[in-house]
Amino acid sequence: MPAGGAGAAYDAGVGNPIFVARAAELAALAEAYRRAEAEGPAVVLVGGEAGIGKSRLVAEFTSGLPGDAVVVLGGCLELGADGLPYAPFVAALRALVGEVGAARAAALLPAGGRRGLAHLLPALGDPEDEPGRGHGRARLFDDVLTLVEGAADGRVLVLVLEDLHWADPSSRELLVFLVRNLTRRGVLVIGTYRSGDLDDELRPVLSSLTRAPNVRLVEPAGLGRLDVAAVLAARLGGEPAPALVDEVHRRSQGNPLFVEALADAGPSTPAPLRDLLLAGVRGLPEPSREVLRAASVAGQRVGHALLVAVTGLDDRAVERALRPAVDRQLLLPVGDCYAFRHALIRDAVYEDLLPSEQKRLHAGYARALVADPGLVLAGRAPGELAAHWHAAGDGERAFEAAWLAAGAARDAFAHTEQSRMLDRVLGLWERVANPEVRIGTDLAGLLWVAAESCLDAGETERGVTLATEALAAVADPERAALVLEVRSLLKHRDGRDGVDDLREALRLAPETAERTRGRLLATLASRLEVLARSQEAQDLAAEALRLGRAAGDGSVQALALVTLASRASRDGDADGATELAARAGELAAAAGDHDTVLLARVMATGALEAVGAHERAVEVARRGIAEARRVGLAGGRGAMLAAGLAESLYSLGRLVEAREVVAEAVGLRPPPLYLAVLLTQTAAIALAEGAPEEAAEAVARARELMGADYTGRQFLLPLLKVRCRLAAESGDQDGADLAVDELLDDAGATAYPSLVWPLLVTCVRACRAAQARAVRNPLAQGVIARRLAGLRALGERLTVTGPVQAAHRATLRAEFGGDLASWDAAVAAWREVGQPYPMAVALRQAAESALAAGDRAGAQARLREAGSTANSLGAQGLRHELELLATRGRLLPEPAEDDDGLGLTPRETEVLRLVARGRSNRQVGEELFISAKTAGVHVSNILAKLGVGSRTEAAALAHQLRLFDD
């Protein structure tokens, strides 16, 4: 089913009678083209209801582009969810390779594309064998990026992706990767989608994309009355009566497709608008209707050769039959295939078929593809066969086809599509004879493979069910042990410990199976480390490392090293931890184990954050997230990296960025445990920003996601800290007391000083608040005093490694001491490690101590610094506390903005300085260590505050006012 190539993809679509009311939309596309040509890559998403004219708008735009522009088109198919990964990209890239030539395309790519893109485009040669799917997907994504940017060298490449509402999951992930990684000028990406047909998976993806600074959303509106009149005049060949215009405008609600249908059928026709689309079809000769019905079964478009094969007619007979449909513009010739002018017309034709006709024609397509898979684009036959045999109701053939489609999805590194196809195979297992013979594996093997696919697809609950079913069907002990490992991994991501499965797996695994035992030991050691059973974890990791080295298993060695790195981090040896994590990453990469590569990045991020190396932690986390996107694990390990990145950004006081990072990761629908960790970060950010209701919702959801029996202290302790702070600030004394008691009752918490120190300080503050409220209740005062004594004793037992923990200890001492010198020491400690938020909190406490000591000038100075910091962070909760203290002490709080007369925050002043130097959003982000997206938000705020309309005007005003010496 070939797709249109450069420019010609839309030529036929421009032949419609009239094009009206889209001047603003065309101007937006033209501006995006100009930006792509002169500044950098641009993306336009065109969204709207079905029939509103999205494709026509893009067609008109591309038809008027300069002759040296290259336009390639790819369209998503309704079959996308049924095993056709990367459908729009395959079509567009095939056209692009045809445009630039296979030799030049191969020359642009590492290894000629055979390690990545050749898996989708056979024109690049036979793909090389891959050591692991993670690396293969990364190379594929990088190859697509390299080819697109390379083909745009010296000209503008317009990549059009139609019908994104039907995009398969892998296409969505590749689109996000491209949008976030395109850097060179000359690339314009245009995507169209039906706004009313977005599912729960695509909606957050598009929402995330539209926040990027180089992405613009265009939403064509319905036609006005005058525009409807113009369309009717062109359609009817004369001036329409005003009453006719009014009636058509009312019934169509300005939808251009329905305007045309009503013009043809008459506005008084009582049939629903959707049925009116069939009016033109029913007026065709019977041979034309027959071929058009057959074409509708293929989807939005069908190749000429495939239609000939399905109908059994010769070339000329098909041409004669389709000529009336083309003349009426029901079908449009595009290259060597035919496309319905609109998907709604295709839907109407298909739904008008009798059920028996649908099944017969689907079977005809399947038989044609079995006879000649080359009738569709290379690599697409397995998925289309699976879809057609399934729709035809042929269970046995659908079973085999779905198995092959799952394999094709695996080879294309399309995790979700593989999982869906395997579910179909399982659903048909009992309905076919000799299923083991047909696909070459027994039921236990099928269930095992399906459970493994759920790991990469993020479908944890479904995966646990499949693994449990596999265990009931498997007889071999070693095989059962490996299935138990998979189930344990799925359980943990679902918010459960899963340790029992790993211990049972080790019991079952034969002593002679050293490779398997090494793998199980490494997995169990990693899990126990998370659950704070540190000494056993270290012992098991050392044994796993020994077995991994003996067997030459780099994956086992890497996982064991990550566990050892965690211990080094807890001991305060950040350099040792990052070195071990780096070695682990290298071994895992060589073994093709990309999940462990990313786990090593998570470990390194945490180790750096624990010792206050926040900027380095941000850098490591961002690199890891980019890698996770390439390998399709953005919603898996990538979510944990996002949580680590958000924590470091929070430490640096960059709350807006931290919130954006978390929101984007949550939108990727990560597994329950990872979502709980992200929600913990959301709650912490919300509390800092003065949004307790949002924090309460996030905490409640996180507690629900972490099962009642879950004991992973690495994740539970940060959540406990947020719970305690939320309860104390909202006056929930019972909740605060419960949190404090949980910490005091946890004998193993001291194994994680980096997590316990901030929790300890939070608990002391909660007790202090309770003490103030219970001033006239001696019994309550006694209970609180015992809790405080327990917390003080815990602080004395807790070790201190690194400046961050030292700052927490200084804060704890100030909480117990309460004197100005103690609080000033805490302020100095936080200033040293570069964490502005806790520094501002300590300044607030120091101001209160100074005020109590009669030092009003000292209190005023500390309060003003705290206020300035709170303003720059957007910490509204702290800002409110400072205002209360200022009112109570009759002091002057820091003004809401700096006294520069412009109302700019310190961060906005930094951004304006760089804008005045001519920096782009991306360059601003790189210099200030913020994302380009956040830089764009700051620029927008600056323009609004300065009352100017562009960056150039803002820069000119800055120079005119001599804001900066340079």
Stockholm file with secondary structure:
# STOCKHOLM 1.0

chainA/1-966         MPAGGAGAAYDAGVGNPIFVARAAELAALAEAYRRAEAEGPAVVLVGGEAGIGKSRLVAEFTSGLPGDAVVVLGGCLELGADGLPYAPFVAALRALVGEVGAARAAALLPAGGRRGLAHLLPALGDPEDEPGRGHGRARLFDDVLTLVEGAADGRVLVLVLEDLHWADPSSRELLVFLVRNLTRRGVLVIGTYRSGDLDDELRPVLSSLTRAPNVRLVEPAGLGRLDVAAVLAARLGGEPAPALVDEVHRRSQGNPLFVEALADAGPSTPAPLRDLLLAGVRGLPEPSREVLRAASVAGQRVGHALLVAVTGLDDRAVERALRPAVDRQLLLPVGDCYAFRHALIRDAVYEDLLPSEQKRLHAGYARALVADPGLVLAGRAPGELAAHWHAAGDGERAFEAAWLAAGAARDAFAHTEQSRMLDRVLGLWERVANPEVRIGTDLAGLLWVAAESCLDAGETERGVTLATEALAAVADPERAALVLEVRSLLKHRDGRDGVDDLREALRLAPETAERTRGRLLATLASRLEVLARSQEAQDLAAEALRLGRAAGDGSVQALALVTLASRASRDGDADGATELAARAGELAAAAGDHDTVLLARVMATGALEAVGAHERAVEVARRGIAEARRVGLAGGRGAMLAAGLAESLYSLGRLVEAREVVAEAVGLRPPPLYLAVLLTQTAAIALAEGAPEEAAEAVARARELMGADYTGRQFLLPLLKVRCRLAAESGDQDGADLAVDELLDDAGATAYPSLVWPLLVTCVRACRAAQARAVRNPLAQGVIARRLAGLRALGERLTVTGPVQAAHRATLRAEFGGDLASWDAAVAAWREVGQPYPMAVALRQAAESALAAGDRAGAQARLREAGSTANSLGAQGLRHELELLATRGRLLPEPAEDDDGLGLTPRETEVLRLVARGRSNRQVGEELFISAKTAGVHVSNILAKLGVGSRTEAAALAHQLRLFDD
#=GR chainA/1-966 SS CCCCCTTGGGGGGGGSSCCCSCHHHHHHHHHHHHHHHHTSCEEEEEEECTTSSHHHHHHHHHHTSCTTCEEEEEECCGGGGGTCTTHHHHHHHHHHHHHHCHHHHHHHSGGGGTTTGGGTCGGGCCCCCCSCHHHHHHHHHHHHHHHHHHHTTTSCEEEEEECGGGCCHHHHHHHHHHHHHCCSTTEEEEEEEEGGGCCTTHHHHHHHHHTSTTEEEECCCCCCHHHHHHHHHHHHTSCCCHHHHHHHHHHHTTCHHHHHHHHHHCTTCCSCHHHHTTHHHHTSCHHHHHHHHHHHHHCSEEEHHHHHHHHCCCHHHHHHHHHHHHHTTSEEEETTEEEESCHHHHHHHHHTSCHHHHHHHHHHHHHHHHHCGGGSCTTCHHHHHHHHHHHHTCHHHHHHHHHHHHHHHHHTTCHHHHHHHHHHHHHHGGGSSSHHHHHTSCHHHHHHHHHHHHHHHTCHHHHHHHHHHHHHHCCCHHHHHHHHHHHHHHHHHTTCCCHHHHHHHHHHSCTTCHHHHHHHHHHHHHHHHHTTCHHHHHHHHHHHHHHHHHHTCHHHHHHHHHHHHHHHHHTTCHHHHHHHHHHHHHHHHHTTCHHHHHHHHHHHHHHHHHTTCHHHHHHHHHHHHHHHHHTTCTTTHHHHHHHHHHHHHHHTTCHHHHHHHHHHHHHTCCCHHHHHHHHHHHHHHHHHTTCHHHHHHHHHHHHHHSCTTCCCHHHHHHHHHHHHHHHHHTTCHHHHHHHHHHHHHCTTGGGCHHHHHHHHHHHHHHHHHHHHHTTTCHHHHHHHHHHHHHHHHHHHHSCCCSHHHHHHHHHHHHHHHCCHHHHHHHHHHHHHHTCHHHHHHHHHHHHHHHHHTTCHHHHHHHHHHHHHHHHHHTCHHHHHHHHHHHHHHTCCCCCSSCSSSSCCCHHHHHHHHHHHTTCCHHHHHHHHTSCHHHHHHHHHHHHHHHTCSSHHHHHHHHHHTTCSCC
#=GC SS_cons         CCCCCTTGGGGGGGGSSCCCSCHHHHHHHHHHHHHHHHTSCEEEEEEECTTSSHHHHHHHHHHTSCTTCEEEEEECCGGGGGTCTTHHHHHHHHHHHHHHCHHHHHHHSGGGGTTTGGGTCGGGCCCCCCSCHHHHHHHHHHHHHHHHHHHTTTSCEEEEEECGGGCCHHHHHHHHHHHHHCCSTTEEEEEEEEGGGCCTTHHHHHHHHHTSTTEEEECCCCCCHHHHHHHHHHHHTSCCCHHHHHHHHHHHTTCHHHHHHHHHHCTTCCSCHHHHTTHHHHTSCHHHHHHHHHHHHHCSEEEHHHHHHHHCCCHHHHHHHHHHHHHTTSEEEETTEEEESCHHHHHHHHHTSCHHHHHHHHHHHHHHHHHCGGGSCTTCHHHHHHHHHHHHTCHHHHHHHHHHHHHHHHHTTCHHHHHHHHHHHHHHGGGSSSHHHHHTSCHHHHHHHHHHHHHHHTCHHHHHHHHHHHHHHCCCHHHHHHHHHHHHHHHHHTTCCCHHHHHHHHHHSCTTCHHHHHHHHHHHHHHHHHTTCHHHHHHHHHHHHHHHHHHTCHHHHHHHHHHHHHHHHHTTCHHHHHHHHHHHHHHHHHTTCHHHHHHHHHHHHHHHHHTTCHHHHHHHHHHHHHHHHHTTCTTTHHHHHHHHHHHHHHHTTCHHHHHHHHHHHHHTCCCHHHHHHHHHHHHHHHHHTTCHHHHHHHHHHHHHHSCTTCCCHHHHHHHHHHHHHHHHHTTCHHHHHHHHHHHHHCTTGGGCHHHHHHHHHHHHHHHHHHHHHTTTCHHHHHHHHHHHHHHHHHHHHSCCCSHHHHHHHHHHHHHHHCCHHHHHHHHHHHHHHTCHHHHHHHHHHHHHHHHHTTCHHHHHHHHHHHHHHHHHHTCHHHHHHHHHHHHHHTCCCCCSSCSSSSCCCHHHHHHHHHHHTTCCHHHHHHHHTSCHHHHHHHHHHHHHHHTCSSHHHHHHHHHHTTCSCC
//
